[in-house]
């Protein structure tokens, strides 16, 4: 077995994984399976791939159906590591590939280290309370959350780009109904303003929305705000079973800081909390905090930022 595969239906996540794949590969070949045109393939080369296999997926075929053509491409040389983007579709595809290859699958992998013929991996478990460490040999399938690694473009690299044409599909999509989404994808936002149960009504959330608007940021929230109270869309929910964000600034108010929510913000570069309870868990993890009533603090922040802008 040799070589590393990187598989993603989204080029941006592929570029991130390729940085790590290149680091792990050494002299081995890095192969990228991505959806896109020839230009996308050349971009993959510059981000670390040695060869690129472009997948042409018809609009009525689910992404997971490309598994057979991917496996066929690796019949002659089974890879030692398969990195798959940990999107909803990617997780499904990874599980199928692992089953068909009789290989272990590490989901939501946060760290991969090569140790001789083995791979040492880590993933977060129990809602962020612990780190599970594993050792695997043989072929390993790992799903990688978006934003885990930083892409690094290398000028002057060369490689092969080929087109694959999946066929013989067993599943066909008859209809697609897009789910209403927020105008800003909070997983990509550089600044996120978090809303918790400390807000007494839906109307009070307008203060957080105003603050996010001034900061050119996005609104996020805890699970009860979205799923129980329905004050914000589900796409805004940050946490263990919701969105995972990695903004430069996460500014939250009325958020107690339960472990399920902290899991979704743990990779934020700077965390600022507005909380009136000095014993709230969020105070312990925040880089900075303001003790006070959010109904007094947020208007003051809005005024200060508006004036500075």
C-alpha positions as CSV (number, residue, x, y, z in Angstrom):
1,X,0.0,0.0,0.0
2,X,1.2,3.5,-0.8
3,X,0.0,6.9,-1.5
4,X,-2.7,9.2,0.1
5,X,-6.1,10.0,-1.3
6,X,-7.9,13.3,-0.6
7,X,-11.7,13.3,-1.5
8,X,-14.0,16.3,-1.3
9,X,-17.0,17.5,-3.3
10,X,-15.9,21.1,-2.2
11,X,-12.6,22.3,-3.6
12,X,-11.9,24.6,-0.7
13,X,-11.9,21.7,1.8
14,X,-9.8,19.7,-0.5
15,X,-7.1,22.4,-0.5
16,X,-7.1,22.3,3.3
17,X,-6.7,18.5,3.4
18,X,-4.0,18.6,0.7
19,X,-1.7,20.6,3.0
20,X,-1.8,17.8,5.6
21,X,-1.6,15.1,3.0
22,X,1.5,16.6,1.5
23,X,3.1,16.7,4.9
24,X,2.3,13.0,5.6
25,X,3.1,11.7,2.2
26,X,6.9,12.2,2.0
27,X,7.8,10.6,-1.3
28,X,4.4,9.0,-1.8
29,X,1.9,10.1,-4.3
30,X,-1.0,12.3,-3.3
31,X,-4.1,11.8,-5.3
32,X,-7.1,14.2,-5.1
33,X,-10.6,13.3,-6.1
34,X,-12.5,16.6,-6.6
35,X,-15.6,17.8,-8.5
36,X,-14.8,20.6,-11.0
37,X,-13.2,21.5,-14.3
38,X,-9.6,21.4,-15.5
39,X,-8.8,24.7,-13.7
40,X,-10.0,23.2,-10.5
41,X,-7.6,20.2,-11.1
42,X,-4.6,22.5,-11.7
43,X,-5.5,24.4,-8.5
44,X,-5.4,21.0,-6.7
45,X,-1.9,20.4,-8.1
46,X,-0.7,23.7,-6.8
47,X,-2.1,23.0,-3.3
48,X,-0.2,19.7,-3.0
49,X,-1.7,17.0,-5.2
50,X,0.5,14.9,-7.5
51,X,-2.4,13.7,-9.6
52,X,-6.0,14.8,-9.8
53,X,-9.0,12.7,-10.8
54,X,-11.9,15.0,-11.6
55,X,-15.4,13.6,-10.9
56,X,-18.2,14.5,-13.2
57,X,-21.4,14.2,-11.2
58,X,-24.7,14.6,-12.9
59,X,-27.2,16.9,-11.1
60,X,-29.6,14.0,-10.4
61,X,-26.9,11.7,-8.9
62,X,-25.9,11.9,-5.2
63,X,-22.3,12.5,-4.4
64,X,-22.0,9.2,-2.5
65,X,-22.6,7.3,-5.8
66,X,-19.1,8.1,-6.9
67,X,-17.7,5.4,-4.5
68,X,-17.4,2.7,-7.2
69,X,-15.4,4.8,-9.7
70,X,-13.1,5.9,-6.9
71,X,-12.5,2.3,-5.8
72,X,-11.9,1.2,-9.4
73,X,-9.3,3.9,-9.7
74,X,-7.4,2.4,-6.8
75,X,-7.6,-1.2,-7.7
76,X,-4.0,-1.5,-8.7
77,X,-2.6,0.4,-5.7
78,X,-4.5,0.6,-2.5
79,X,-3.7,3.8,-0.5
80,X,-2.4,3.8,3.0
81,X,-4.6,6.8,3.9
82,X,-7.9,8.2,2.6
83,X,-8.9,11.6,3.8
84,X,-12.5,12.6,3.2
85,X,-14.1,15.9,3.9
86,X,-16.4,15.6,6.9
87,X,-19.4,17.0,5.2
88,X,-22.7,15.2,5.5
89,X,-22.2,13.6,2.1
90,X,-18.5,13.0,2.8
91,X,-19.2,11.1,6.0
92,X,-21.6,8.8,4.2
93,X,-19.0,8.2,1.4
94,X,-16.2,7.6,3.9
95,X,-18.3,5.0,5.7
96,X,-19.0,3.2,2.5
97,X,-15.4,3.2,1.3
98,X,-14.2,1.9,4.7
99,X,-16.7,-1.0,4.6
100,X,-15.8,-1.9,1.0
101,X,-12.1,-1.7,1.7
102,X,-12.4,-3.5,5.1
103,X,-10.6,-0.6,6.7
104,X,-11.0,1.4,9.9
105,X,-12.8,4.7,9.7
106,X,-11.9,7.6,12.2
107,X,-14.6,10.2,12.0
108,X,-14.1,13.9,12.8
109,X,-10.3,13.4,13.0
110,X,-8.6,16.4,14.5
111,X,-5.0,15.1,14.3
112,X,-3.1,12.6,12.1
113,X,0.6,11.7,12.7
114,X,2.5,9.1,10.7
115,X,4.6,6.7,12.8
116,X,6.4,4.3,10.5
117,X,3.7,2.2,8.9
118,X,1.1,3.3,11.4
119,X,-1.1,6.3,11.7
120,X,-1.7,7.9,15.1
121,X,-5.1,9.8,15.1
122,X,-7.0,11.9,17.6
123,X,-10.7,12.8,17.8
124,X,-12.8,14.7,20.3
125,X,-15.4,12.6,22.2
126,X,-18.0,13.1,24.9
127,X,-18.9,16.5,23.7
128,X,-15.4,17.8,24.0
129,X,-14.6,16.4,27.4
130,X,-12.0,14.0,26.2
131,X,-9.6,13.2,23.3
132,X,-9.6,9.7,22.0
133,X,-6.2,8.5,20.6
134,X,-6.0,5.6,18.2
135,X,-3.3,3.7,16.4
136,X,-4.1,2.0,13.0
137,X,-2.1,0.1,10.5
138,X,-3.0,-0.9,6.9
139,X,-5.4,1.4,5.0
140,X,-7.1,4.1,7.1
141,X,-10.2,6.2,6.2
142,X,-10.5,9.5,8.1
143,X,-13.0,12.2,7.8
144,X,-11.6,15.7,8.3
145,X,-13.8,18.6,9.6
146,X,-13.6,21.8,7.4
147,X,-11.1,24.3,8.8
148,X,-8.9,21.7,10.5
149,X,-5.9,22.5,8.3
150,X,-4.8,25.6,6.5
151,X,-4.3,25.5,2.7
152,X,-0.8,26.3,1.4
153,X,-0.4,27.1,-2.3
154,X,2.9,26.1,-3.8
155,X,3.9,27.8,-7.1
156,X,5.6,25.8,-9.8
157,X,4.2,22.4,-8.9
158,X,3.3,20.0,-11.8
159,X,1.1,16.9,-12.0
160,X,-1.5,15.0,-14.0
161,X,-5.2,15.9,-14.3
162,X,-7.6,13.3,-15.6
163,X,-11.4,13.2,-15.9
164,X,-13.4,10.3,-14.4
165,X,-16.9,9.6,-15.7
166,X,-18.9,7.7,-13.1
167,X,-21.6,5.4,-14.5
168,X,-23.8,2.5,-13.5
169,X,-25.5,4.4,-10.7
170,X,-27.8,2.6,-8.3
171,X,-29.4,5.7,-6.9
172,X,-31.0,8.6,-8.7
173,X,-32.3,11.9,-7.2
174,X,-35.9,12.5,-8.4
175,X,-36.3,15.9,-6.8
176,X,-34.4,18.5,-4.7
177,X,-36.0,20.9,-2.3
178,X,-33.6,23.5,-1.0
179,X,-33.8,24.1,2.7
180,X,-34.2,27.8,3.6
181,X,-30.9,29.1,4.8
182,X,-29.5,32.2,6.5
183,X,-28.0,34.9,4.3
184,X,-24.5,34.3,5.9
185,X,-22.8,31.0,6.4
186,X,-21.6,31.2,10.0
187,X,-19.0,28.5,9.4
188,X,-17.2,30.9,7.1
189,X,-17.7,34.1,9.1
190,X,-14.7,35.9,10.4
191,X,-16.7,37.3,13.3
192,X,-19.6,35.6,15.0
193,X,-21.9,37.1,17.6
194,X,-23.4,34.3,19.8
195,X,-26.9,34.4,21.4
196,X,-27.9,32.3,24.4
197,X,-30.8,31.9,26.8
198,X,-29.8,35.0,28.7
199,X,-31.8,36.9,26.2
200,X,-35.3,37.3,27.6
201,X,-37.2,37.6,24.3
202,X,-36.9,37.4,20.6
203,X,-37.0,41.2,20.3
204,X,-33.9,41.5,22.5
205,X,-32.0,39.5,19.9
206,X,-32.2,42.6,17.7
207,X,-29.3,44.0,19.8
208,X,-27.1,41.1,18.8
209,X,-28.1,41.4,15.2
210,X,-27.3,45.1,15.2
211,X,-23.9,44.4,16.8
212,X,-23.2,41.6,14.2
213,X,-24.2,44.0,11.4
214,X,-21.8,46.7,12.6
215,X,-18.9,44.2,12.9
216,X,-19.7,42.7,9.5
217,X,-20.2,39.4,11.3
218,X,-22.9,36.7,11.5
219,X,-25.3,35.6,14.2
220,X,-24.9,32.2,16.0
221,X,-26.8,30.8,18.9
222,X,-27.1,28.0,21.4
223,X,-29.4,25.0,20.7
224,X,-32.4,26.1,22.9
225,X,-32.6,29.4,21.1
226,X,-32.9,27.7,17.7
227,X,-34.6,24.4,18.4
228,X,-36.7,25.1,21.4
229,X,-37.6,28.8,21.2
230,X,-37.3,29.1,17.4
231,X,-36.0,32.6,17.8
232,X,-33.3,32.0,15.2
233,X,-33.0,29.5,12.2
234,X,-31.4,26.1,12.9
235,X,-28.5,27.0,10.6
236,X,-27.4,29.4,13.4
237,X,-27.1,26.8,16.0
238,X,-23.5,26.2,17.2
239,X,-22.6,23.1,19.1
240,X,-21.9,19.4,19.2
241,X,-24.7,18.5,16.8
242,X,-24.8,21.9,15.1
243,X,-22.3,24.2,13.4
244,X,-18.6,24.3,14.3
245,X,-17.2,27.7,13.8
246,X,-13.6,29.0,13.7
247,X,-13.8,32.8,13.6
248,X,-11.2,35.3,14.5
249,X,-13.6,36.6,17.1
250,X,-16.5,34.9,18.8
251,X,-18.4,37.5,20.9
252,X,-21.3,36.0,22.9
253,X,-23.9,37.3,25.3
254,X,-26.2,35.3,27.6
255,X,-24.4,32.1,26.8
256,X,-23.7,30.0,29.9
257,X,-21.0,27.9,28.1
258,X,-22.3,24.3,28.4
259,X,-19.9,21.7,27.0
260,X,-22.1,21.0,24.0
261,X,-21.9,24.6,22.9
262,X,-18.2,25.0,23.7
263,X,-17.4,22.1,21.3
264,X,-18.6,24.3,18.4
265,X,-16.5,27.4,19.4
266,X,-13.4,25.8,20.8
267,X,-11.3,26.7,17.7
268,X,-12.2,30.4,17.7
269,X,-9.1,32.5,17.9
270,X,-10.5,34.9,20.4
271,X,-13.6,34.4,22.7
272,X,-15.3,37.4,24.4
273,X,-18.2,36.8,26.7
274,X,-20.8,39.1,28.1
275,X,-22.3,37.4,31.2
276,X,-23.8,38.5,34.5
277,X,-23.0,35.3,36.3
278,X,-19.3,35.2,37.2
279,X,-19.5,31.5,37.9
280,X,-20.8,30.6,34.4
281,X,-18.6,28.1,32.5
282,X,-18.1,30.5,29.6
283,X,-16.1,32.8,31.9
284,X,-13.5,30.1,32.3
285,X,-12.9,29.5,28.6
286,X,-13.2,33.1,27.4
287,X,-10.1,35.1,26.5
288,X,-11.9,38.3,27.7
289,X,-15.2,38.7,29.5
290,X,-17.5,41.5,30.7
291,X,-19.6,40.9,33.8
292,X,-22.9,42.7,33.4
293,X,-26.4,42.7,32.1
294,X,-26.4,42.2,28.3
295,X,-29.3,44.7,28.0
296,X,-26.8,47.4,29.3
297,X,-23.5,46.0,27.8
298,X,-24.7,45.4,24.3
299,X,-26.0,48.9,23.6
300,X,-22.8,50.3,25.0
301,X,-20.8,48.0,22.6
302,X,-23.0,48.9,19.7
303,X,-22.5,52.6,20.4
304,X,-18.7,52.2,20.7
305,X,-18.2,50.1,17.6
306,X,-20.6,52.4,15.5
307,X,-18.6,55.4,16.6
308,X,-15.3,53.7,15.8
309,X,-16.6,52.6,12.4
